[in-house]
Amino acid sequence: RDVIKEIGYVDPEIGFSAWVIRKRCGAEPIAPISGQRAMRPEVLREVLPFAPKYGMETGMTIDAVRAGYRLGEYELDLAHRATGKSFKGFLHRFRQMLDFARVYVSRRPRRAGR
C-alpha cells in the first residue's frame, strides 16, 4: 500500500518517516509525525530510551510495533503550524529527515551472532 497515493499529497518528511516505519516494522501509518502520542505505561517502558530530536516519534512507533503492540491512529481536531517554503522551512524539514534517517540506521535488524 502506498501512503502517498492513499491520502493524496504528502510532505516529503511525512512520506519518509512512513517509509522508515514500514521498512523497519511493517506498520503503515497515515500521520507518523503528528506530534501526538498516547500509550500505557508498559508500552512507554518498551520504547525508552527515545530516539533523539525529530526521530522520537518514528523510533517510538517502530519500537512499540516490534514489541508486539498495536498502532492506532485517530483523527483529532488539531491545527499544524506549517513552516512554508522559506529557507527556514526547508532547513526544518532537512533536519527532520536527517533524524528519520538516523532512526532507520539505528533500528536495522540485528544479524544472528551479533
C-alpha positions as CSV (number, residue, x, y, z in Angstrom):
1,R,0.0,0.0,0.0
2,D,1.4,3.4,-1.0
3,V,0.8,6.0,1.7
4,I,1.3,8.9,-0.8
5,K,-1.4,7.5,-3.1
6,E,-3.8,6.7,-0.2
7,I,-4.1,10.2,1.2
8,G,-3.0,12.5,-1.6
9,Y,-0.1,14.9,-1.5
10,V,2.2,14.2,1.5
11,D,5.1,16.4,2.6
12,P,8.4,14.6,1.9
13,E,9.3,14.3,5.6
14,I,6.0,12.6,6.4
15,G,6.4,10.2,3.5
16,F,10.0,9.4,4.5
17,S,9.0,8.8,8.1
18,A,6.2,6.5,7.0
19,W,8.7,4.7,4.7
20,V,11.2,4.2,7.6
21,I,8.4,2.8,9.8
22,R,7.1,0.5,7.1
23,K,10.7,-0.8,6.3
24,R,11.6,-1.3,9.9
25,C,8.5,-2.9,11.4
26,G,5.8,-3.3,8.7
27,A,3.3,-0.7,10.1
28,E,1.8,1.7,7.6
29,P,0.9,4.9,9.5
30,I,-1.0,7.8,7.9
31,A,0.3,10.5,10.2
32,P,3.6,9.3,11.5
33,I,4.8,12.6,12.8
34,S,1.6,14.1,14.2
35,G,3.2,15.2,17.5
36,Q,0.6,13.3,19.5
37,R,1.0,10.0,21.3
38,A,-0.9,8.2,24.0
39,M,0.3,4.9,25.5
40,R,0.0,2.7,28.5
41,P,3.0,2.7,31.0
42,E,4.1,-0.7,29.8
43,V,4.3,0.5,26.3
44,L,6.3,3.5,27.4
45,R,8.8,1.2,29.1
46,E,9.3,-0.7,25.8
47,V,10.0,2.5,23.7
48,L,12.5,4.0,26.1
49,P,15.1,5.4,25.5
50,F,13.6,7.7,22.8
51,A,15.4,8.3,19.6
52,P,16.8,11.9,19.7
53,K,15.2,15.0,18.3
54,Y,12.8,14.7,15.4
55,G,13.3,10.9,15.3
56,M,11.4,10.4,18.5
57,E,8.0,9.6,17.1
58,T,9.3,7.4,14.3
59,G,11.5,5.4,16.7
60,M,8.7,5.1,19.2
61,T,6.4,3.7,16.6
62,I,8.9,1.2,15.4
63,D,9.8,0.1,18.9
64,A,6.2,-0.3,20.0
65,V,5.2,-2.3,17.0
66,R,8.3,-4.5,17.2
67,A,7.4,-5.2,20.9
68,G,4.0,-6.5,19.7
69,Y,1.8,-3.5,20.5
70,R,-0.9,-2.4,18.2
71,L,-0.7,1.0,16.4
72,G,-4.0,3.0,16.3
73,E,-4.4,6.4,14.6
74,Y,-7.3,8.7,15.5
75,E,-8.2,11.9,13.8
76,L,-8.1,14.9,16.2
77,D,-9.2,18.4,15.6
78,L,-5.7,20.0,15.8
79,A,-4.0,22.6,13.7
80,H,-0.5,22.3,12.4
81,R,1.8,25.3,12.0
82,A,3.3,24.9,8.5
83,T,6.9,26.0,8.0
84,G,6.3,27.1,4.4
85,K,8.8,27.3,1.5
86,S,11.3,29.6,3.1
87,F,14.9,28.8,3.9
88,K,13.9,28.2,7.5
89,G,11.2,25.8,6.5
90,F,13.4,23.8,4.2
91,L,16.1,23.6,6.9
92,H,13.5,22.4,9.4
93,R,12.4,19.6,7.0
94,F,16.0,18.7,6.2
95,R,16.7,18.3,10.0
96,Q,13.6,16.1,10.4
97,M,14.6,13.9,7.5
98,L,18.1,13.5,8.8
99,D,16.8,12.4,12.2
100,F,14.5,9.9,10.5
101,A,17.5,8.5,8.6
102,R,19.3,8.1,11.9
103,V,16.3,6.1,13.2
104,Y,16.3,4.0,10.1
105,V,20.0,3.1,10.6
106,S,19.7,2.6,14.4
107,R,16.7,0.3,14.1
108,R,18.1,-2.0,11.4
109,P,17.6,-5.7,12.1
110,R,20.4,-7.4,14.0
111,R,22.3,-10.2,12.4
112,A,22.5,-13.6,14.0
113,G,25.5,-13.9,16.2
114,R,25.9,-10.2,16.9
